Amino acid sequence: SFPLLVTTIAICVVGIWLPTSPLAGALGMAALPHAYWGALVCILAAYMLLTQLVKSWLIKRFGLN
């Protein structure tokens, strides 16, 4: 649903922004290395691909619609 999508994106943006914000020091946070973000993108892309493949397989195997 659209509200769930908007909420998810907002939480992700806050989570990415918070370690680099002025509040980071008070919260004991530090910015993550740049390599982390590349690895995260690869992991999320692989997750989306695998879930799509499993979903397609289940639909073909069991006739789910």
PDBQT receptor file of N, H, CA, C and O in Angstrom, charges set to zero:
ATOM      1  N   SER A   1       0.835  -1.183   0.000  1.00  0.00    +0.000 N 
ATOM      2  CA  SER A   1       0.000   0.000   0.000  1.00  0.00    +0.000 C 
ATOM      3  C   SER A   1       0.881   1.247   0.000  1.00  0.00    +0.000 C 
ATOM      4  O   SER A   1       2.040   1.215   0.414  1.00  0.00    +0.000 OA
ATOM      5  N   PHE A   2       0.306   2.325  -0.468  1.00  0.00    +0.000 N 
ATOM      6  H   PHE A   2      -0.635   2.350  -0.804  1.00  0.00    +0.000 HD
ATOM      7  CA  PHE A   2       1.065   3.567  -0.569  1.00  0.00    +0.000 C 
ATOM      8  C   PHE A   2       1.519   4.102   0.792  1.00  0.00    +0.000 C 
ATOM      9  O   PHE A   2       2.672   4.513   0.918  1.00  0.00    +0.000 OA
ATOM     10  N   PRO A   3       0.654   4.111   1.815  1.00  0.00    +0.000 N 
ATOM     11  CA  PRO A   3       1.125   4.607   3.122  1.00  0.00    +0.000 C 
ATOM     12  C   PRO A   3       2.291   3.784   3.687  1.00  0.00    +0.000 C 
ATOM     13  O   PRO A   3       3.208   4.344   4.289  1.00  0.00    +0.000 OA
ATOM     14  N   LEU A   4       2.259   2.489   3.500  1.00  0.00    +0.000 N 
ATOM     15  H   LEU A   4       1.514   2.035   3.011  1.00  0.00    +0.000 HD
ATOM     16  CA  LEU A   4       3.357   1.641   3.973  1.00  0.00    +0.000 C 
ATOM     17  C   LEU A   4       4.648   1.961   3.231  1.00  0.00    +0.000 C 
ATOM     18  O   LEU A   4       5.718   2.008   3.838  1.00  0.00    +0.000 OA
ATOM     19  N   LEU A   5       4.554   2.178   1.940  1.00  0.00    +0.000 N 
ATOM     20  H   LEU A   5       3.685   2.140   1.447  1.00  0.00    +0.000 HD
ATOM     21  CA  LEU A   5       5.728   2.521   1.140  1.00  0.00    +0.000 C 
ATOM     22  C   LEU A   5       6.327   3.851   1.588  1.00  0.00    +0.000 C 
ATOM     23  O   LEU A   5       7.544   3.966   1.739  1.00  0.00    +0.000 OA
ATOM     24  N   VAL A   6       5.482   4.849   1.799  1.00  0.00    +0.000 N 
ATOM     25  H   VAL A   6       4.494   4.756   1.676  1.00  0.00    +0.000 HD
ATOM     26  CA  VAL A   6       5.961   6.167   2.231  1.00  0.00    +0.000 C 
ATOM     27  C   VAL A   6       6.613   6.087   3.610  1.00  0.00    +0.000 C 
ATOM     28  O   VAL A   6       7.668   6.682   3.832  1.00  0.00    +0.000 OA
ATOM     29  N   THR A   7       5.995   5.361   4.529  1.00  0.00    +0.000 N 
ATOM     30  H   THR A   7       5.138   4.878   4.349  1.00  0.00    +0.000 HD
ATOM     31  CA  THR A   7       6.551   5.207   5.873  1.00  0.00    +0.000 C 
ATOM     32  C   THR A   7       7.897   4.493   5.831  1.00  0.00    +0.000 C 
ATOM     33  O   THR A   7       8.833   4.894   6.523  1.00  0.00    +0.000 OA
ATOM     34  N   THR A   8       7.999   3.456   5.040  1.00  0.00    +0.000 N 
ATOM     35  H   THR A   8       7.239   3.129   4.478  1.00  0.00    +0.000 HD
ATOM     36  CA  THR A   8       9.248   2.700   4.911  1.00  0.00    +0.000 C 
ATOM     37  C   THR A   8      10.362   3.585   4.368  1.00  0.00    +0.000 C 
ATOM     38  O   THR A   8      11.478   3.573   4.888  1.00  0.00    +0.000 OA
ATOM     39  N   ILE A   9      10.066   4.344   3.338  1.00  0.00    +0.000 N 
ATOM     40  H   ILE A   9       9.159   4.354   2.916  1.00  0.00    +0.000 HD
ATOM     41  CA  ILE A   9      11.076   5.226   2.748  1.00  0.00    +0.000 C 
ATOM     42  C   ILE A   9      11.492   6.295   3.755  1.00  0.00    +0.000 C 
ATOM     43  O   ILE A   9      12.678   6.607   3.869  1.00  0.00    +0.000 OA
ATOM     44  N   ALA A  10      10.533   6.858   4.481  1.00  0.00    +0.000 N 
ATOM     45  H   ALA A  10       9.570   6.605   4.388  1.00  0.00    +0.000 HD
ATOM     46  CA  ALA A  10      10.852   7.894   5.479  1.00  0.00    +0.000 C 
ATOM     47  C   ALA A  10      11.761   7.349   6.569  1.00  0.00    +0.000 C 
ATOM     48  O   ALA A  10      12.708   8.023   6.975  1.00  0.00    +0.000 OA
ATOM     49  N   ILE A  11      11.491   6.151   7.044  1.00  0.00    +0.000 N 
ATOM     50  H   ILE A  11      10.722   5.604   6.714  1.00  0.00    +0.000 HD
ATOM     51  CA  ILE A  11      12.323   5.543   8.087  1.00  0.00    +0.000 C 
ATOM     52  C   ILE A  11      13.721   5.250   7.556  1.00  0.00    +0.000 C 
ATOM     53  O   ILE A  11      14.705   5.435   8.272  1.00  0.00    +0.000 OA
ATOM     54  N   CYS A  12      13.819   4.798   6.318  1.00  0.00    +0.000 N 
ATOM     55  H   CYS A  12      13.019   4.648   5.736  1.00  0.00    +0.000 HD
ATOM     56  CA  CYS A  12      15.133   4.544   5.718  1.00  0.00    +0.000 C 
ATOM     57  C   CYS A  12      15.939   5.833   5.586  1.00  0.00    +0.000 C 
ATOM     58  O   CYS A  12      17.139   5.849   5.857  1.00  0.00    +0.000 OA
ATOM     59  N   VAL A  13      15.278   6.910   5.170  1.00  0.00    +0.000 N 
ATOM     60  H   VAL A  13      14.302   6.897   4.950  1.00  0.00    +0.000 HD
ATOM     61  CA  VAL A  13      15.965   8.194   5.024  1.00  0.00    +0.000 C 
ATOM     62  C   VAL A  13      16.478   8.688   6.380  1.00  0.00    +0.000 C 
ATOM     63  O   VAL A  13      17.612   9.156   6.478  1.00  0.00    +0.000 OA
ATOM     64  N   VAL A  14      15.663   8.586   7.405  1.00  0.00    +0.000 N 
ATOM     65  H   VAL A  14      14.742   8.206   7.325  1.00  0.00    +0.000 HD
ATOM     66  CA  VAL A  14      16.094   8.994   8.747  1.00  0.00    +0.000 C 
ATOM     67  C   VAL A  14      17.252   8.117   9.210  1.00  0.00    +0.000 C 
ATOM     68  O   VAL A  14      18.210   8.620   9.797  1.00  0.00    +0.000 OA
ATOM     69  N   GLY A  15      17.174   6.822   8.955  1.00  0.00    +0.000 N 
ATOM     70  H   GLY A  15      16.396   6.414   8.478  1.00  0.00    +0.000 HD
ATOM     71  CA  GLY A  15      18.241   5.907   9.357  1.00  0.00    +0.000 C 
ATOM     72  C   GLY A  15      19.560   6.185   8.651  1.00  0.00    +0.000 C 
ATOM     73  O   GLY A  15      20.631   5.999   9.230  1.00  0.00    +0.000 OA
ATOM     74  N   ILE A  16      19.485   6.626   7.412  1.00  0.00    +0.000 N 
ATOM     75  H   ILE A  16      18.616   6.777   6.942  1.00  0.00    +0.000 HD
ATOM     76  CA  ILE A  16      20.705   6.964   6.663  1.00  0.00    +0.000 C 
ATOM     77  C   ILE A  16      21.248   8.316   7.114  1.00  0.00    +0.000 C 
ATOM     78  O   ILE A  16      22.461   8.499   7.216  1.00  0.00    +0.000 OA
ATOM     79  N   TRP A  17      20.357   9.254   7.382  1.00  0.00    +0.000 N 
ATOM     80  H   TRP A  17      19.372   9.105   7.299  1.00  0.00    +0.000 HD
ATOM     81  CA  TRP A  17      20.759  10.611   7.754  1.00  0.00    +0.000 C 
ATOM     82  C   TRP A  17      21.294  10.709   9.187  1.00  0.00    +0.000 C 
ATOM     83  O   TRP A  17      22.233  11.462   9.445  1.00  0.00    +0.000 OA
ATOM     84  N   LEU A  18      20.714   9.967  10.099  1.00  0.00    +0.000 N 
ATOM     85  H   LEU A  18      19.952   9.355   9.889  1.00  0.00    +0.000 HD
ATOM     86  CA  LEU A  18      21.013  10.120  11.520  1.00  0.00    +0.000 C 
ATOM     87  C   LEU A  18      22.495   9.985  11.882  1.00  0.00    +0.000 C 
ATOM     88  O   LEU A  18      22.990  10.813  12.648  1.00  0.00    +0.000 OA
ATOM     89  N   PRO A  19      23.231   8.990  11.375  1.00  0.00    +0.000 N 
ATOM     90  CA  PRO A  19      24.653   8.888  11.757  1.00  0.00    +0.000 C 
ATOM     91  C   PRO A  19      25.527  10.035  11.265  1.00  0.00    +0.000 C 
ATOM     92  O   PRO A  19      26.631  10.225  11.776  1.00  0.00    +0.000 OA
ATOM     93  N   THR A  20      25.060  10.799  10.287  1.00  0.00    +0.000 N 
ATOM     94  H   THR A  20      24.163  10.644   9.872  1.00  0.00    +0.000 HD
ATOM     95  CA  THR A  20      25.847  11.934   9.787  1.00  0.00    +0.000 C 
ATOM     96  C   THR A  20      25.278  13.264  10.258  1.00  0.00    +0.000 C 
ATOM     97  O   THR A  20      25.793  14.318   9.885  1.00  0.00    +0.000 OA
ATOM     98  N   SER A  21      24.240  13.237  11.059  1.00  0.00    +0.000 N 
ATOM     99  H   SER A  21      23.821  12.381  11.362  1.00  0.00    +0.000 HD
ATOM    100  CA  SER A  21      23.577  14.455  11.531  1.00  0.00    +0.000 C 
ATOM    101  C   SER A  21      24.304  15.037  12.740  1.00  0.00    +0.000 C 
ATOM    102  O   SER A  21      25.200  14.396  13.290  1.00  0.00    +0.000 OA
ATOM    103  N   PRO A  22      23.929  16.238  13.154  1.00  0.00    +0.000 N 
ATOM    104  CA  PRO A  22      24.505  16.821  14.376  1.00  0.00    +0.000 C 
ATOM    105  C   PRO A  22      24.175  16.007  15.634  1.00  0.00    +0.000 C 
ATOM    106  O   PRO A  22      24.866  16.130  16.645  1.00  0.00    +0.000 OA
ATOM    107  N   LEU A  23      23.147  15.195  15.581  1.00  0.00    +0.000 N 
ATOM    108  H   LEU A  23      22.585  15.096  14.760  1.00  0.00    +0.000 HD
ATOM    109  CA  LEU A  23      22.769  14.370  16.731  1.00  0.00    +0.000 C 
ATOM    110  C   LEU A  23      23.642  13.129  16.888  1.00  0.00    +0.000 C 
ATOM    111  O   LEU A  23      23.587  12.463  17.922  1.00  0.00    +0.000 OA
ATOM    112  N   ALA A  24      24.439  12.816  15.884  1.00  0.00    +0.000 N 
ATOM    113  H   ALA A  24      24.484  13.357  15.044  1.00  0.00    +0.000 HD
ATOM    114  CA  ALA A  24      25.216  11.580  15.887  1.00  0.00    +0.000 C 
ATOM    115  C   ALA A  24      26.149  11.476  17.094  1.00  0.00    +0.000 C 
ATOM    116  O   ALA A  24      26.228  10.421  17.723  1.00  0.00    +0.000 OA
ATOM    117  N   GLY A  25      26.843  12.544  17.417  1.00  0.00    +0.000 N 
ATOM    118  H   GLY A  25      26.779  13.401  16.905  1.00  0.00    +0.000 HD
ATOM    119  CA  GLY A  25      27.774  12.514  18.543  1.00  0.00    +0.000 C 
ATOM    120  C   GLY A  25      27.066  12.263  19.858  1.00  0.00    +0.000 C 
ATOM    121  O   GLY A  25      27.540  11.479  20.681  1.00  0.00    +0.000 OA
ATOM    122  N   ALA A  26      25.939  12.918  20.063  1.00  0.00    +0.000 N 
ATOM    123  H   ALA A  26      25.554  13.554  19.395  1.00  0.00    +0.000 HD
ATOM    124  CA  ALA A  26      25.182  12.745  21.301  1.00  0.00    +0.000 C 
ATOM    125  C   ALA A  26      24.616  11.336  21.426  1.00  0.00    +0.000 C 
ATOM    126  O   ALA A  26      24.432  10.828  22.532  1.00  0.00    +0.000 OA
ATOM    127  N   LEU A  27      24.342  10.714  20.292  1.00  0.00    +0.000 N 
ATOM    128  H   LEU A  27      24.491  11.127  19.394  1.00  0.00    +0.000 HD
ATOM    129  CA  LEU A  27      23.793   9.353  20.298  1.00  0.00    +0.000 C 
ATOM    130  C   LEU A  27      24.878   8.278  20.223  1.00  0.00    +0.000 C 
ATOM    131  O   LEU A  27      24.577   7.086  20.269  1.00  0.00    +0.000 OA
ATOM    132  N   GLY A  28      26.133   8.698  20.107  1.00  0.00    +0.000 N 
ATOM    133  H   GLY A  28      26.378   9.667  20.070  1.00  0.00    +0.000 HD
ATOM    134  CA  GLY A  28      27.245   7.746  20.032  1.00  0.00    +0.000 C 
ATOM    135  C   GLY A  28      27.318   7.033  18.690  1.00  0.00    +0.000 C 
ATOM    136  O   GLY A  28      27.751   5.883  18.621  1.00  0.00    +0.000 OA
ATOM    137  N   MET A  29      26.900   7.704  17.631  1.00  0.00    +0.000 N 
ATOM    138  H   MET A  29      26.548   8.638  17.688  1.00  0.00    +0.000 HD
ATOM    139  CA  MET A  29      26.901   7.101  16.299  1.00  0.00    +0.000 C 
ATOM    140  C   MET A  29      28.063   7.639  15.479  1.00  0.00    +0.000 C 
ATOM    141  O   MET A  29      28.582   8.724  15.743  1.00  0.00    +0.000 OA
ATOM    142  N   ALA A  30      28.457   6.869  14.493  1.00  0.00    +0.000 N 
ATOM    143  H   ALA A  30      28.036   5.988  14.279  1.00  0.00    +0.000 HD
ATOM    144  CA  ALA A  30      29.490   7.296  13.551  1.00  0.00    +0.000 C 
ATOM    145  C   ALA A  30      29.032   6.918  12.151  1.00  0.00    +0.000 C 
ATOM    146  O   ALA A  30      28.281   5.959  11.968  1.00  0.00    +0.000 OA
ATOM    147  N   ALA A  31      29.488   7.675  11.172  1.00  0.00    +0.000 N 
ATOM    148  H   ALA A  31      30.098   8.453  11.321  1.00  0.00    +0.000 HD
ATOM    149  CA  ALA A  31      29.126   7.393   9.778  1.00  0.00    +0.000 C 
ATOM    150  C   ALA A  31      29.712   6.053   9.350  1.00  0.00    +0.000 C 
ATOM    151  O   ALA A  31      30.822   5.693   9.743  1.00  0.00    +0.000 OA
ATOM    152  N   LEU A  32      28.964   5.331   8.555  1.00  0.00    +0.000 N 
ATOM    153  H   LEU A  32      28.062   5.623   8.236  1.00  0.00    +0.000 HD
ATOM    154  CA  LEU A  32      29.421   4.036   8.055  1.00  0.00    +0.000 C 
ATOM    155  C   LEU A  32      30.358   4.239   6.869  1.00  0.00    +0.000 C 
ATOM    156  O   LEU A  32      30.248   5.237   6.156  1.00  0.00    +0.000 OA
ATOM    157  N   PRO A  33      31.287   3.290   6.651  1.00  0.00    +0.000 N 
ATOM    158  CA  PRO A  33      32.201   3.428   5.506  1.00  0.00    +0.000 C 
ATOM    159  C   PRO A  33      31.437   3.314   4.183  1.00  0.00    +0.000 C 
ATOM    160  O   PRO A  33      30.370   2.703   4.115  1.00  0.00    +0.000 OA
ATOM    161  N   HIS A  34      31.998   3.908   3.149  1.00  0.00    +0.000 N 
ATOM    162  H   HIS A  34      32.865   4.404   3.204  1.00  0.00    +0.000 HD
ATOM    163  CA  HIS A  34      31.349   3.905   1.838  1.00  0.00    +0.000 C 
ATOM    164  C   HIS A  34      31.164   2.496   1.276  1.00  0.00    +0.000 C 
ATOM    165  O   HIS A  34      30.195   2.242   0.561  1.00  0.00    +0.000 OA
ATOM    166  N   ALA A  35      32.066   1.594   1.584  1.00  0.00    +0.000 N 
ATOM    167  H   ALA A  35      32.853   1.801   2.164  1.00  0.00    +0.000 HD
ATOM    168  CA  ALA A  35      31.960   0.214   1.086  1.00  0.00    +0.000 C 
ATOM    169  C   ALA A  35      30.690  -0.467   1.606  1.00  0.00    +0.000 C 
ATOM    170  O   ALA A  35      30.136  -1.346   0.946  1.00  0.00    +0.000 OA
ATOM    171  N   TYR A  36      30.246  -0.064   2.768  1.00  0.00    +0.000 N 
ATOM    172  H   TYR A  36      30.696   0.650   3.304  1.00  0.00    +0.000 HD
ATOM    173  CA  TYR A  36      29.020  -0.633   3.335  1.00  0.00    +0.000 C 
ATOM    174  C   TYR A  36      27.830  -0.404   2.425  1.00  0.00    +0.000 C 
ATOM    175  O   TYR A  36      27.033  -1.314   2.197  1.00  0.00    +0.000 OA
ATOM    176  N   TRP A  37      27.705   0.815   1.900  1.00  0.00    +0.000 N 
ATOM    177  H   TRP A  37      28.352   1.555   2.085  1.00  0.00    +0.000 HD
ATOM    178  CA  TRP A  37      26.544   1.152   1.084  1.00  0.00    +0.000 C 
ATOM    179  C   TRP A  37      26.531   0.348  -0.212  1.00  0.00    +0.000 C 
ATOM    180  O   TRP A  37      25.467  -0.078  -0.661  1.00  0.00    +0.000 OA
ATOM    181  N   GLY A  38      27.699   0.136  -0.817  1.00  0.00    +0.000 N 
ATOM    182  H   GLY A  38      28.563   0.482  -0.452  1.00  0.00    +0.000 HD
ATOM    183  CA  GLY A  38      27.768  -0.696  -2.020  1.00  0.00    +0.000 C 
ATOM    184  C   GLY A  38      27.381  -2.132  -1.726  1.00  0.00    +0.000 C 
ATOM    185  O   GLY A  38      26.653  -2.760  -2.495  1.00  0.00    +0.000 OA
ATOM    186  N   ALA A  39      27.871  -2.648  -0.608  1.00  0.00    +0.000 N 
ATOM    187  H   ALA A  39      28.462  -2.138   0.017  1.00  0.00    +0.000 HD
ATOM    188  CA  ALA A  39      27.522  -4.015  -0.223  1.00  0.00    +0.000 C 
ATOM    189  C   ALA A  39      26.029  -4.126   0.072  1.00  0.00    +0.000 C 
ATOM    190  O   ALA A  39      25.392  -5.116  -0.287  1.00  0.00    +0.000 OA
ATOM    191  N   LEU A  40      25.477  -3.113   0.723  1.00  0.00    +0.000 N 
ATOM    192  H   LEU A  40      25.995  -2.309   1.015  1.00  0.00    +0.000 HD
ATOM    193  CA  LEU A  40      24.044  -3.124   1.040  1.00  0.00    +0.000 C 
ATOM    194  C   LEU A  40      23.198  -3.143  -0.226  1.00  0.00    +0.000 C 
ATOM    195  O   LEU A  40      22.209  -3.872  -0.300  1.00  0.00    +0.000 OA
ATOM    196  N   VAL A  41      23.575  -2.354  -1.216  1.00  0.00    +0.000 N 
ATOM    197  H   VAL A  41      24.378  -1.761  -1.156  1.00  0.00    +0.000 HD
ATOM    198  CA  VAL A  41      22.842  -2.342  -2.486  1.00  0.00    +0.000 C 
ATOM    199  C   VAL A  41      22.893  -3.720  -3.145  1.00  0.00    +0.000 C 
ATOM    200  O   VAL A  41      21.877  -4.203  -3.645  1.00  0.00    +0.000 OA
ATOM    201  N   CYS A  42      24.053  -4.349  -3.149  1.00  0.00    +0.000 N 
ATOM    202  H   CYS A  42      24.878  -3.956  -2.743  1.00  0.00    +0.000 HD
ATOM    203  CA  CYS A  42      24.189  -5.687  -3.745  1.00  0.00    +0.000 C 
ATOM    204  C   CYS A  42      23.349  -6.719  -2.992  1.00  0.00    +0.000 C 
ATOM    205  O   CYS A  42      22.683  -7.547  -3.612  1.00  0.00    +0.000 OA
ATOM    206  N   ILE A  43      23.378  -6.673  -1.676  1.00  0.00    +0.000 N 
ATOM    207  H   ILE A  43      23.920  -6.000  -1.173  1.00  0.00    +0.000 HD
ATOM    208  CA  ILE A  43      22.604  -7.622  -0.877  1.00  0.00    +0.000 C 
ATOM    209  C   ILE A  43      21.112  -7.439  -1.113  1.00  0.00    +0.000 C 
ATOM    210  O   ILE A  43      20.388  -8.422  -1.277  1.00  0.00    +0.000 OA
ATOM    211  N   LEU A  44      20.643  -6.201  -1.133  1.00  0.00    +0.000 N 
ATOM    212  H   LEU A  44      21.231  -5.403  -1.000  1.00  0.00    +0.000 HD
ATOM    213  CA  LEU A  44      19.221  -5.945  -1.359  1.00  0.00    +0.000 C 
ATOM    214  C   LEU A  44      18.784  -6.345  -2.763  1.00  0.00    +0.000 C 
ATOM    215  O   LEU A  44      17.684  -6.867  -2.943  1.00  0.00    +0.000 OA
ATOM    216  N   ALA A  45      19.632  -6.104  -3.753  1.00  0.00    +0.000 N 
ATOM    217  H   ALA A  45      20.525  -5.680  -3.606  1.00  0.00    +0.000 HD
ATOM    218  CA  ALA A  45      19.307  -6.516  -5.121  1.00  0.00    +0.000 C 
ATOM    219  C   ALA A  45      19.213  -8.041  -5.223  1.00  0.00    +0.000 C 
ATOM    220  O   ALA A  45      18.303  -8.566  -5.864  1.00  0.00    +0.000 OA
ATOM    221  N   ALA A  46      20.151  -8.747  -4.593  1.00  0.00    +0.000 N 
ATOM    222  H   ALA A  46      20.890  -8.321  -4.073  1.00  0.00    +0.000 HD
ATOM    223  CA  ALA A  46      20.110 -10.213  -4.598  1.00  0.00    +0.000 C 
ATOM    224  C   ALA A  46      18.865 -10.723  -3.877  1.00  0.00    +0.000 C 
ATOM    225  O   ALA A  46      18.245 -11.687  -4.326  1.00  0.00    +0.000 OA
ATOM    226  N   TYR A  47      18.498 -10.099  -2.783  1.00  0.00    +0.000 N 
ATOM    227  H   TYR A  47      19.002  -9.316  -2.418  1.00  0.00    +0.000 HD
ATOM    228  CA  TYR A  47      17.295 -10.477  -2.035  1.00  0.00    +0.000 C 
ATOM    229  C   TYR A  47      16.045 -10.297  -2.895  1.00  0.00    +0.000 C 
ATOM    230  O   TYR A  47      15.189 -11.181  -2.950  1.00  0.00    +0.000 OA
ATOM    231  N   MET A  48      15.945  -9.158  -3.558  1.00  0.00    +0.000 N 
ATOM    232  H   MET A  48      16.640  -8.441  -3.513  1.00  0.00    +0.000 HD
ATOM    233  CA  MET A  48      14.772  -8.917  -4.408  1.00  0.00    +0.000 C 
ATOM    234  C   MET A  48      14.706  -9.911  -5.564  1.00  0.00    +0.000 C 
ATOM    235  O   MET A  48      13.627 -10.393  -5.907  1.00  0.00    +0.000 OA
ATOM    236  N   LEU A  49      15.846 -10.215  -6.161  1.00  0.00    +0.000 N 
ATOM    237  H   LEU A  49      16.723  -9.823  -5.883  1.00  0.00    +0.000 HD
ATOM    238  CA  LEU A  49      15.888 -11.182  -7.259  1.00  0.00    +0.000 C 
ATOM    239  C   LEU A  49      15.461 -12.570  -6.780  1.00  0.00    +0.000 C 
ATOM    240  O   LEU A  49      14.647 -13.231  -7.425  1.00  0.00    +0.000 OA
ATOM    241  N   LEU A  50      16.010 -13.006  -5.653  1.00  0.00    +0.000 N 
ATOM    242  H   LEU A  50      16.671 -12.470  -5.129  1.00  0.00    +0.000 HD
ATOM    243  CA  LEU A  50      15.673 -14.333  -5.147  1.00  0.00    +0.000 C 
ATOM    244  C   LEU A  50      14.213 -14.437  -4.730  1.00  0.00    +0.000 C 
ATOM    245  O   LEU A  50      13.582 -15.463  -4.983  1.00  0.00    +0.000 OA
ATOM    246  N   THR A  51      13.665 -13.419  -4.108  1.00  0.00    +0.000 N 
ATOM    247  H   THR A  51      14.177 -12.585  -3.902  1.00  0.00    +0.000 HD
ATOM    248  CA  THR A  51      12.260 -13.485  -3.720  1.00  0.00    +0.000 C 
ATOM    249  C   THR A  51      11.360 -13.509  -4.948  1.00  0.00    +0.000 C 
ATOM    250  O   THR A  51      10.333 -14.189  -4.943  1.00  0.00    +0.000 OA
ATOM    251  N   GLN A  52      11.722 -12.782  -5.997  1.00  0.00    +0.000 N 
ATOM    252  H   GLN A  52      12.556 -12.230  -6.001  1.00  0.00    +0.000 HD
ATOM    253  CA  GLN A  52      10.939 -12.807  -7.229  1.00  0.00    +0.000 C 
ATOM    254  C   GLN A  52      11.010 -14.190  -7.880  1.00  0.00    +0.000 C 
ATOM    255  O   GLN A  52      10.002 -14.697  -8.372  1.00  0.00    +0.000 OA
ATOM    256  N   LEU A  53      12.187 -14.795  -7.883  1.00  0.00    +0.000 N 
ATOM    257  H   LEU A  53      13.006 -14.384  -7.483  1.00  0.00    +0.000 HD
ATOM    258  CA  LEU A  53      12.332 -16.135  -8.464  1.00  0.00    +0.000 C 
ATOM    259  C   LEU A  53      11.529 -17.173  -7.691  1.00  0.00    +0.000 C 
ATOM    260  O   LEU A  53      10.870 -18.022  -8.293  1.00  0.00    +0.000 OA
ATOM    261  N   VAL A  54      11.577 -17.114  -6.372  1.00  0.00    +0.000 N 
ATOM    262  H   VAL A  54      12.112 -16.425  -5.882  1.00  0.00    +0.000 HD
ATOM    263  CA  VAL A  54      10.815 -18.062  -5.547  1.00  0.00    +0.000 C 
ATOM    264  C   VAL A  54       9.320 -17.840  -5.740  1.00  0.00    +0.000 C 
ATOM    265  O   VAL A  54       8.560 -18.804  -5.832  1.00  0.00    +0.000 OA
ATOM    266  N   LYS A  55       8.892 -16.597  -5.801  1.00  0.00    +0.000 N 
ATOM    267  H   LYS A  55       9.508 -15.813  -5.726  1.00  0.00    +0.000 HD
ATOM    268  CA  LYS A  55       7.476 -16.298  -6.013  1.00  0.00    +0.000 C 
ATOM    269  C   LYS A  55       7.012 -16.847  -7.359  1.00  0.00    +0.000 C 
ATOM    270  O   LYS A  55       5.940 -17.446  -7.449  1.00  0.00    +0.000 OA
ATOM    271  N   SER A  56       7.812 -16.646  -8.407  1.00  0.00    +0.000 N 
ATOM    272  H   SER A  56       8.683 -16.160  -8.335  1.00  0.00    +0.000 HD
ATOM    273  CA  SER A  56       7.461 -17.161  -9.734  1.00  0.00    +0.000 C 
ATOM    274  C   SER A  56       7.400 -18.680  -9.725  1.00  0.00    +0.000 C 
ATOM    275  O   SER A  56       6.507 -19.271 -10.332  1.00  0.00    +0.000 OA
ATOM    276  N   TRP A  57       8.336 -19.307  -9.047  1.00  0.00    +0.000 N 
ATOM    277  H   TRP A  57       9.061 -18.827  -8.554  1.00  0.00    +0.000 HD
ATOM    278  CA  TRP A  57       8.346 -20.767  -8.966  1.00  0.00    +0.000 C 
ATOM    279  C   TRP A  57       7.102 -21.284  -8.241  1.00  0.00    +0.000 C 
ATOM    280  O   TRP A  57       6.476 -22.246  -8.687  1.00  0.00    +0.000 OA
ATOM    281  N   LEU A  58       6.746 -20.645  -7.127  1.00  0.00    +0.000 N 
ATOM    282  H   LEU A  58       7.254 -19.864  -6.766  1.00  0.00    +0.000 HD
ATOM    283  CA  LEU A  58       5.550 -21.064  -6.386  1.00  0.00    +0.000 C 
ATOM    284  C   LEU A  58       4.277 -20.906  -7.225  1.00  0.00    +0.000 C 
ATOM    285  O   LEU A  58       3.394 -21.763  -7.184  1.00  0.00    +0.000 OA
ATOM    286  N   ILE A  59       4.188 -19.833  -7.969  1.00  0.00    +0.000 N 
ATOM    287  H   ILE A  59       4.905 -19.137  -8.002  1.00  0.00    +0.000 HD
ATOM    288  CA  ILE A  59       3.008 -19.623  -8.815  1.00  0.00    +0.000 C 
ATOM    289  C   ILE A  59       2.933 -20.712  -9.871  1.00  0.00    +0.000 C 
ATOM    290  O   ILE A  59       1.853 -21.247 -10.117  1.00  0.00    +0.000 OA
ATOM    291  N   LYS A  60       4.038 -21.051 -10.495  1.00  0.00    +0.000 N 
ATOM    292  H   LYS A  60       4.916 -20.616 -10.295  1.00  0.00    +0.000 HD
ATOM    293  CA  LYS A  60       4.048 -22.101 -11.527  1.00  0.00    +0.000 C 
ATOM    294  C   LYS A  60       3.795 -23.468 -10.912  1.00  0.00    +0.000 C 
ATOM    295  O   LYS A  60       3.044 -24.265 -11.473  1.00  0.00    +0.000 OA
ATOM    296  N   ARG A  61       4.403 -23.752  -9.779  1.00  0.00    +0.000 N 
ATOM    297  H   ARG A  61       5.014 -23.105  -9.323  1.00  0.00    +0.000 HD
ATOM    298  CA  ARG A  61       4.322 -25.077  -9.157  1.00  0.00    +0.000 C 
ATOM    299  C   ARG A  61       2.955 -25.374  -8.574  1.00  0.00    +0.000 C 
ATOM    300  O   ARG A  61       2.436 -26.478  -8.736  1.00  0.00    +0.000 OA
ATOM    301  N   PHE A  62       2.365 -24.397  -7.896  1.00  0.00    +0.000 N 
ATOM    302  H   PHE A  62       2.786 -23.500  -7.765  1.00  0.00    +0.000 HD
ATOM    303  CA  PHE A  62       1.120 -24.637  -7.186  1.00  0.00    +0.000 C 
ATOM    304  C   PHE A  62      -0.074 -23.886  -7.780  1.00  0.00    +0.000 C 
ATOM    305  O   PHE A  62      -1.182 -23.969  -7.252  1.00  0.00    +0.000 OA
ATOM    306  N   GLY A  63       0.146 -23.163  -8.864  1.00  0.00    +0.000 N 
ATOM    307  H   GLY A  63       1.046 -23.096  -9.294  1.00  0.00    +0.000 HD
ATOM    308  CA  GLY A  63      -0.950 -22.460  -9.507  1.00  0.00    +0.000 C 
ATOM    309  C   GLY A  63      -1.557 -21.351  -8.670  1.00  0.00    +0.000 C 
ATOM    310  O   GLY A  63      -2.755 -21.082  -8.763  1.00  0.00    +0.000 OA
ATOM    311  N   LEU A  64      -0.747 -20.716  -7.864  1.00  0.00    +0.000 N 
ATOM    312  H   LEU A  64       0.225 -20.935  -7.789  1.00  0.00    +0.000 HD
ATOM    313  CA  LEU A  64      -1.229 -19.632  -7.028  1.00  0.00    +0.000 C 
ATOM    314  C   LEU A  64      -1.374 -18.359  -7.858  1.00  0.00    +0.000 C 
ATOM    315  O   LEU A  64      -0.521 -18.053  -8.690  1.00  0.00    +0.000 OA
ATOM    316  N   ASN A  65      -2.422 -17.647  -7.635  1.00  0.00    +0.000 N 
ATOM    317  H   ASN A  65      -3.116 -17.896  -6.959  1.00  0.00    +0.000 HD
ATOM    318  CA  ASN A  65      -2.615 -16.379  -8.359  1.00  0.00    +0.000 C 
ATOM    319  C   ASN A  65      -2.967 -15.295  -7.414  1.00  0.00    +0.000 C 
ATOM    320  O   ASN A  65      -3.168 -14.155  -7.831  1.00  0.00    +0.000 OA
TER     321      ASN A  65
